[in-house]
Amino acid sequence: MTMVGLVGALTGLRNALRGTQLPLDLPLAKPATDTVHQLTKQLDDYVLPRLQAIEAPLLVVVGGSTGAGKSTLVNSLVSREVSAPGVIRPTTRSPVLVLNPADEPWFSSARVLPGLTRTFGPTATGSPNQLRLVTDPSLPPGLAILDAPDIDSIVEPNRVLASQLMDAGDLWLFVTSAARYGDAVPWRFLADAAARSAAVAIVLDRVPEAAQSVVPDDLRRLMTEGGLKESPLFVVPETKPGKDGLLPEAGIAPIRTWLGTLAASSASRRQVVLQTLDGAITALVGKASQVADAADEQVAAYHRLEADVIAAYREAERQVGAQASDGSLLRGEVLARWHEYVGTTAFFRVIDEKVSWLRDKITAVFRQHPDASGVKVAAEIGLQALIVEAAERAAERAEAAWQATAPGRALLATRPDLGRASTTFAGVADQSVAAWQADVFGLVSQEGAGRRQKARLAAAGVNGVGACLMLVIFASTGGLTGAEIGIAGGTTVVAQKLLESVFGDEAVRRLAATAKANLIARIDSLLAGERARYMVVLDGLGLAQEGGRPVDQAIDEVTTQRAGGYDIPPQEPEPPTPPVEKQVDDGGSMIYTHDYEIAGDPPMEETTDLMEEALQPTTALPISEAAALAATMFSASAVAPSLPLTPNIGAPTEPPPAWLPRSGDGGQ
């Protein structure tokens, strides 16, 4: 694997997540939508920028509950107020990033947290969409501390931003108090950190003397149960801040020393970064698969809704097709107009007396009754009513099927008219039936173009023969009962014999089949237009039919690229950082920066040895004696086996290079 390959794979995953559409109201939709937002933000804010700049300064995010003392801790660590604490809640609103001036280029651009506008200086604007950068030379190069808003703020944008910032950190410095260490909200964040193997340290603040033998042990128990057994725990006793509002140096020295140790070399920083980064990527992949499942759920629901509509209208097509040929239309007005046209009594008397005389008698009757327009109009009205009724029933069935599901109900709420046939459907159906009848008359005229047929057709009349052809199509008696069967049957015989007398048996069968197929096609087209109203609603969702496949494919690529580990080349030893004293002019006011000391790096050969040891899976990196007394150091043992760095951090016999204020600085 190359780092470029992993960056490309994760970029592809981000794009696949952004392209996932979850428009239907389904159980997985809302959680997956939130997950997409979280994952894309984390990829943009942390994972991709960090992969492309592994050697960037270590970003420590100080987070915790309202009033836990986060800002006071940050101020005390740098021995001056850089983040304003307060008694009014919420306090921290604009996140504050404290960093060494040499590291400013890493954070002043949109490399990390690109959605936050950068501001500079000590004046807070109160906007959660801004990241305020404060430089302080006392902070070791390679270390930046971010004071985040309250994770349980009553202001929702603050809570959202706090979560975003925690996801963007290499190391969480989680601050709680003796009074609130068991609150549920912080533990939800800590559970998430444990699940993705993030580097976490916990600061238990404001511990009364009487509780120092009880509360830390109980918190350690909770940490063990919550998967944070190896995380450091720093205990800050309850004390009154000094006049400058800072905590006593003795209470925060172990924290400062521990952070300075982590920032002391690129190897130690890289270890923390890779632990959190790899854990974040592992968690991303797991959560992205849930998004893929939600996308598949969407496509499955789409197809169910589509199938319900198709089934409703196919049933309507079947019913109309059956009723148009089972004799159902040969009743009422159609039958009355036909009897009026041919003279029912005379015909049946002829049929009863002698069938052989039938053809001549039929022709004579038609010569006496040349106008068949009544039959045509009655057939048109009956057929149109049949089609409209079928469309209404289909709309009702489709609506009922959609009403039975949550996504269907949500869609119907936007189109309450779908439960009925469209307002223009009756007129469209009437036009289609009239066009079909015109086609029937056209077929009759075309078939009667021969000399012999032409004479017979002229004798019977095109309209009369066309009416007979329509009645033959409506011929089956399956839809009639009782006396209607006999009447309709006689009607069919009359129409059939007339057609045969004009065209012959074979031509009549061909004409009937063609006209019926034409009718069925027109019915299907009409109902398809009604069905399309539902399909327009579904298509308007913009749902890609591939579902979660793009996300799954992107996950596979990330997994493949990650399987080979992280090919980070060894870094050259960092040069010692000389002490610096200066005063910073910010906005016209002089900001006092206290004197400080940064101990020099070890000799070149010692640094090289340290880095080589850090690359060994079981090597312990040095840490100060004070930190060892205050906390159990975190372990990277939860990192994936592919990681080249999985050491436990322990305590050496000699203190390492550290970030130390001069004597007398800090609160008393």
Beta strands, then each sheet from edge to edge (+ up, - down):
strand 1: 58-64
strand 2: 96-99
strand 3: 117-120
strand 4: 130-135
strand 5: 143-147
strand 6: 171-177
strand 7: 199-207
strand 8: 233-237
strand 9: 584-586
strand 10: 589-591
strand 11: 596-598
strand 12: 659-661
sheet 1: 3+ 4+ 2+ 5- 1- 6- 7- 8-
sheet 2: 9+ 10-
sheet 3: 11+ 12-
end
